[in-house]
Each structure stands twice: as C-alpha cells, then as structure tokens.
Amino acid sequence: MRSELFGTLPDGTAVHRWILERGGVRVRVLTYGGIVQSAEVPDRCGQVASVALGFDGLDGYLSHPGPYFGALVGRYANRIAGGAFTLDGRTHRLARNDGPNGLHGGERGFDKHVWEAEPAGDHGVRLSRVSPDGEEGYPGRLVVSATYALDAAGALSIAYEATTDAPTVVNLTNHTYWNLAGARSGSALGHEVRITASRITPTDGAGIPTGAYEDVAGTRFDFRAARPVGPGLDHNYVLDKGVTARPVEVAALRDPASGRALTVATTEPGLQLYTADHFPADLPFGPGGGVALETQRFPDSPNRPRFPSAVLRPDEVYRSETVYGFSVR
C-alpha cells in the first residue's frame, strides 16, 4: 500500500491516490470523492486489466461529475422526491439537482469533496470528513468515514460509519461502473447478471418510487437466475435478505468472454442496477459501457414509511459494508 499525489484542484487543494495491492488485485482510490479510479484483475488467461471505469487524470472527474464515476455517494444516495423530506415534524429542503428532485447528496455531495486519508492496517485506507449541519440542506453535523481494504483473496470491502448530533438521514454507496471485459473495451451489455431479489420498487417517469413493490417474476427485471443484461435498467432491487448485520452475497456479474466474475455482498436491503444508457457523447465510454451495482437503502425512503428506514439519531451509529469479490470462471 502506498499513496502519491494525483493532482490539484483549482483552489490548490491536493488530491492523493492510494494504491492497494493484495491477492493479485490492485485498486486505486482517490481522496477526491472517495473515487475507485481503477480495479485491476486478471482474466482466465492471466491478462490484467482494470474493470472499473475511470479517468487517468483529475481533470476527467472535474469535467464529468454527473456520472459519478467510482465515487462515494452521500449524504443520501439516489433520489429524494421534491428535494424535501419531513423528520420529527420538521421539513428539510434539499438542493434540487435532478429536475425537481434531490439526487446523490445534492449539488456538492460527498463525491465532490477531498477526504482526509490515513492507513487502515497494511492493505487499506480510511477516508473521513465532517459534513456540517445544513450541508446541501441535510440536518445534523455528520462525522463520516469509509474504509477501503483488500483481504487475502483480493476482495475489496468498503465499510462506512457515521454519527450525528441531530436526527438526519444517511444512505451511502459506491458508484463504480463495472466492465469485466476491461474498462474501455466497449459495451458491458451482455454481461451475465444475477440478483437475489424477488421484487423491485417501481418508479414514475422521474425515477421516484411509487411506494409499491412489484414482483419480478415473468418480467425483464428478473435476474434471480443469471442471464445477460440488456439496456434500459435503472431500478432498485428489494433484496430478499433485507438488512443484515454482516455482508451477505446478493449479486454477481460475469463476462463470458474473459471469464472475469464479480460478486457483491452487502449489509444493505437494496441494490440499484444501472446500465448507463446515457453517458455524455464526449466520454471514452459509450452507452452501456459499464454496469453499476449500487448497494443502498431504497430511493426516497425518507418519504416512504413502508421502506426500510434511513434515519440516524444522535445515540446511534450508522454502519454499512459492501464487499466486491473478484474471480475467474
């Protein structure tokens, strides 16, 4: 494990890159936005390539913030309807950066801040920051950390932790796009996907959940058995396991051509499957260039009492962990 200067923001703030290596896997993590810049793994022939979409330099991330390439997303990942929610009788109005709705923490969410970094053991890095009360409209001073680490087999874990001094909502995730054929190899559509979920939360035309649950049986959303993924997917899957104290495997992605495979284990109750159909034309990745598997609380949970709660109170600790395992099949 080592760190190096990656670049400098326009205001002069230095951005560092931490390089983690273990179990035949090399992962690069930026202090800017907690971004997973690359994840290098071998294919069935031993050829190594990065399977995480990212840019070679800082300018790429500054010029293209919208797709959230590899970023740590918060204070609330995904959408909040109308950019507002009510908690304990008080309405909080958020930044609206997705039409009338709030998305991924607002105009300057966690993905656009430089995080403090320190080693976490021999094969990890702990990123931390303080999100002040009122940042992007969210209540409470949130002390938050995310620890990225590789285990002996090369699996990448991201463990999130947060505390607050006032009631608030928290939903953190990582927004890496995966292409197991190689980050710039073309479309990832056709990768085989498996998700252990019998239901989704259907949405309206703005991507906001209706509040209902919909069975996937007999629909294009059914990935309970592995099958090729197609375009037009940006949906939250209701994981059969629910919330768990420790990560449980819930999804898998595989590229038949290279043999590379990815598993996702999480403590969270939801997973957003996004096939990236709308990348800007000036990117080096075309439509469908990567598949995002974002572990999460459900979109708009603060406004949906039926959904698993995302509320954090001062006497509680928010903990969430997701593990990405790499293999060849």
C-alpha positions in Angstrom: 0.0 0.0 0.0 1.3 3.5 -0.9 0.0 7.0 -1.7 1.0 9.5 -4.2 0.0 13.0 -5.5 -2.7 12.6 -8.1 -3.5 16.2 -8.9 -4.6 19.6 -7.6 -8.0 21.2 -7.6 -8.4 24.8 -8.9 -8.3 26.1 -5.4 -5.0 24.5 -4.8 -6.2 21.5 -2.7 -4.0 18.5 -3.2 -5.7 15.2 -4.3 -3.8 11.9 -3.4 -4.2 8.4 -4.8 -3.9 5.4 -2.6 -2.8 2.2 -4.2 -3.9 -1.1 -2.5 -2.4 -4.4 -3.7 -3.2 -7.9 -2.4 -4.3 -11.3 -3.7 -3.5 -10.5 -7.3 -5.7 -7.4 -7.3 -4.6 -3.7 -7.5 -7.1 -1.0 -6.5 -6.5 2.8 -6.8 -8.6 5.1 -4.5 -8.7 8.9 -4.7 -9.1 11.2 -1.8 -11.3 13.3 -4.1 -14.8 11.9 -3.8 -13.5 8.6 -2.4 -13.3 7.5 -6.0 -12.4 4.0 -7.0 -10.2 5.0 -10.0 -9.3 1.5 -11.1 -9.5 -2.1 -10.1 -7.0 -4.3 -11.9 -7.7 -8.1 -12.1 -6.6 -10.9 -14.4 -8.8 -12.8 -16.8 -8.7 -16.6 -17.4 -5.5 -16.2 -19.4 -3.8 -14.1 -16.8 -4.1 -10.9 -18.7 -4.6 -8.0 -16.3 -7.0 -5.0 -17.0 -8.9 -2.5 -14.9 -12.6 -3.4 -14.7 -13.7 -0.1 -13.1 -14.5 2.8 -15.4 -12.3 5.8 -14.6 -10.1 8.6 -15.9 -6.3 8.8 -16.0 -6.2 12.3 -14.5 -8.2 14.6 -12.2 -9.5 16.8 -15.0 -11.7 13.9 -16.3 -13.6 13.7 -13.0 -13.9 17.5 -12.7 -15.2 17.8 -16.3 -17.7 14.9 -16.0 -19.1 14.9 -12.4 -22.6 13.8 -13.5 -22.0 10.0 -14.0 -20.3 9.8 -10.5 -17.6 7.5 -11.8 -16.3 5.3 -8.9 -17.5 7.9 -6.3 -18.5 7.6 -2.7 -22.0 9.0 -2.8 -23.9 10.8 0.0 -25.2 12.2 2.2 -28.2 10.4 0.6 -27.6 8.2 -2.4 -30.2 8.0 -5.1 -33.3 10.3 -5.3 -35.4 12.1 -2.8 -38.7 13.3 -4.2 -39.2 17.1 -4.5 -35.9 17.7 -2.8 -37.5 17.6 0.6 -38.4 15.3 3.5 -40.1 15.6 6.9 -38.4 14.2 10.0 -39.9 14.6 13.6 -42.4 17.1 12.3 -39.8 19.4 10.6 -39.5 19.7 6.9 -35.9 19.9 5.4 -35.5 21.3 1.9 -32.6 20.0 0.0 -30.7 21.0 -3.1 -32.6 20.0 -6.2 -30.1 18.8 -8.8 -32.2 16.3 -10.7 -35.2 18.3 -12.0 -37.4 18.9 -9.0 -35.7 16.1 -7.0 -32.6 15.7 -5.0 -30.0 13.2 -6.3 -26.9 11.7 -4.7 -26.5 14.3 -2.0 -27.1 17.5 -4.0 -25.1 19.9 -6.0 -21.9 19.3 -4.0 -22.3 15.9 -2.4 -19.7 13.7 -0.8 -18.3 12.8 -4.3 -17.1 16.4 -4.8 -15.1 16.8 -1.5 -11.5 15.9 -0.7 -11.4 13.5 2.2 -8.8 13.1 4.9 -6.9 9.8 4.5 -4.9 7.5 6.8 -3.7 3.9 6.6 -6.1 1.2 7.8 -3.9 -1.8 8.5 -1.5 -3.0 5.9 -3.9 -3.2 3.0 -6.5 -0.4 3.5 -7.1 3.3 3.6 -9.7 5.1 5.8 -11.2 8.2 4.4 -13.1 10.6 6.7 -14.7 14.0 6.7 -17.2 16.1 8.7 -20.4 17.1 6.9 -21.6 20.3 8.6 -25.2 20.8 9.8 -27.2 22.1 6.8 -24.8 20.9 4.1 -27.0 20.6 0.9 -30.0 21.1 3.2 -29.4 18.0 5.4 -29.7 18.4 9.2 -27.1 17.4 11.7 -23.3 17.5 11.9 -22.3 14.2 10.4 -18.9 12.6 11.2 -18.4 10.0 8.5 -15.7 7.6 7.4 -15.3 5.0 4.6 -12.6 2.3 4.9 -11.4 0.6 1.7 -9.5 -2.6 2.2 -8.4 -5.7 0.3 -8.5 -9.1 2.0 -6.1 -12.0 1.4 -8.1 -13.2 -1.6 -8.2 -9.7 -3.2 -11.8 -8.9 -2.3 -12.4 -5.2 -1.9 -14.5 -4.1 1.1 -15.9 -0.7 1.7 -17.1 -0.2 5.3 -19.0 3.0 6.1 -19.6 4.5 9.5 -21.3 7.8 10.6 -22.6 9.6 13.7 -24.7 12.7 14.0 -25.5 15.4 16.6 -29.1 15.8 15.4 -31.7 13.5 13.7 -30.9 13.1 10.0 -31.0 10.6 7.1 -28.0 8.7 5.8 -27.6 6.4 2.8 -24.0 5.9 1.5 -22.9 3.9 -1.5 -20.2 3.5 -4.1 -20.9 4.3 -7.7 -18.4 2.3 -9.7 -19.3 1.2 -13.2 -18.0 -2.3 -13.9 -16.9 -3.7 -17.3 -15.3 -7.1 -16.7 -14.0 -7.2 -20.3 -11.9 -4.1 -19.5 -12.8 -0.5 -18.7 -12.5 0.8 -22.3 -13.4 -2.4 -24.2 -16.9 -1.2 -25.3 -20.3 -2.2 -24.1 -20.8 -4.2 -20.9 -24.3 -5.1 -22.1 -24.4 -8.9 -22.5 -22.6 -9.5 -19.2 -24.4 -12.1 -17.2 -26.1 -10.7 -14.1 -27.6 -12.5 -11.1 -29.5 -10.6 -8.3 -31.1 -12.4 -5.3 -34.3 -10.2 -5.3 -37.9 -11.2 -6.0 -39.2 -7.6 -6.2 -38.3 -4.1 -7.3 -39.6 -0.7 -6.3 -41.3 0.6 -9.5 -40.8 4.2 -10.3 -42.6 7.1 -12.1 -41.1 8.9 -15.1 -38.7 10.9 -12.9 -37.2 7.8 -11.2 -39.1 8.3 -8.0 -40.6 5.1 -6.4 -44.4 4.9 -6.4 -44.2 3.3 -3.0 -45.3 -0.1 -4.2 -43.4 -3.4 -4.5 -43.5 -5.3 -7.8 -42.7 -8.9 -8.4 -40.0 -9.5 -11.0 -41.3 -13.0 -12.0 -42.1 -13.1 -15.7 -40.6 -9.6 -16.3 -37.4 -8.2 -17.8 -36.3 -7.3 -14.2 -36.0 -11.0 -13.2 -32.3 -11.8 -12.6 -32.8 -14.4 -9.9 -31.1 -16.8 -12.3 -28.0 -15.4 -14.2 -28.8 -14.1 -17.6 -27.4 -11.4 -20.0 -28.2 -7.8 -19.1 -29.8 -5.5 -21.6 -30.3 -1.7 -21.8 -32.8 0.5 -20.1 -32.3 -0.6 -16.5 -32.1 1.9 -13.6 -34.0 0.2 -10.8 -33.8 -0.6 -7.1 -34.0 -4.3 -6.3 -35.6 -5.3 -3.0 -33.0 -7.9 -1.8 -34.6 -11.0 -0.4 -32.3 -11.0 2.6 -33.3 -7.5 3.9 -31.0 -5.6 6.3 -28.2 -7.8 7.8 -25.5 -7.2 10.4 -22.8 -8.7 8.1 -22.5 -8.7 4.3 -24.4 -11.4 2.5 -23.8 -12.2 -1.2 -26.7 -10.7 -3.2 -25.4 -10.3 -6.8 -23.0 -11.5 -9.4 -21.7 -10.1 -12.7 -19.7 -12.2 -15.2 -18.2 -11.6 -18.6 -18.3 -14.9 -20.5 -15.6 -13.8 -23.0 -12.8 -13.0 -20.4 -14.1 -15.3 -17.6 -13.8 -12.5 -15.1 -16.5 -12.5 -12.4 -17.6 -10.1 -9.7 -19.7 -10.9 -6.6 -21.4 -8.3 -4.4 -22.1 -8.9 -0.7 -23.7 -6.3 1.5 -25.5 -5.4 4.7 -28.0 -3.2 2.8 -31.6 -4.1 1.8 -31.4 -2.6 -1.7 -29.3 -2.7 -4.9 -29.6 -0.3 -7.8 -28.9 -1.9 -11.2 -28.0 0.8 -13.7 -26.9 0.0 -17.3 -25.6 3.5 -18.0 -27.5 4.2 -21.2 -27.0 7.9 -21.2 -23.2 8.7 -20.9 -22.3 12.0 -22.5 -21.1 11.7 -26.1 -17.6 13.1 -25.2 -16.8 10.3 -22.8 -14.4 7.5 -23.8 -17.1 5.1 -22.6 -20.2 4.6 -24.9 -23.7 3.8 -23.8 -23.8 0.7 -21.7 -20.0 1.0 -21.2 -20.4 -0.2 -17.6 -22.9 -1.7 -15.2 -23.4 -0.1 -11.8 -24.5 -2.3 -8.8 -25.1 0.3 -6.0 -26.0 -1.1 -2.6 -28.3 1.1 -0.7 -31.4 2.0 1.3 -34.3 2.5 -1.1 -34.7 5.7 -3.1 -36.9 8.3 -1.4 -37.0 6.2 1.8 -37.3 9.4 3.9 -40.7 10.0 2.3 -41.8 6.3 2.3 -42.7 4.9 5.7 -43.1 1.4 4.2 -39.4 1.4 3.1 -36.5 0.4 5.4 -35.6 3.4 7.5 -32.6 5.6 6.6 -32.9 7.7 9.8 -29.9 8.2 12.0 -30.2 9.6 15.5 -27.6 11.1 17.9 -27.5 7.9 20.1 -26.9 5.6 17.1 -24.0 4.7 14.8 -24.6 4.2 11.1 -22.8 1.2 9.7 -22.9 -0.3 6.2 -20.5 -2.6 4.4 -20.2 -3.9 0.9 -17.7 -6.4 -0.4 -16.7 -6.9 -4.1 -15.1 -10.3 -4.8 -13.2 -11.0 -8.0 -12.6 -14.4 -9.6 -12.4 -16.2 -12.9 -15.0 -18.7 -14.0 
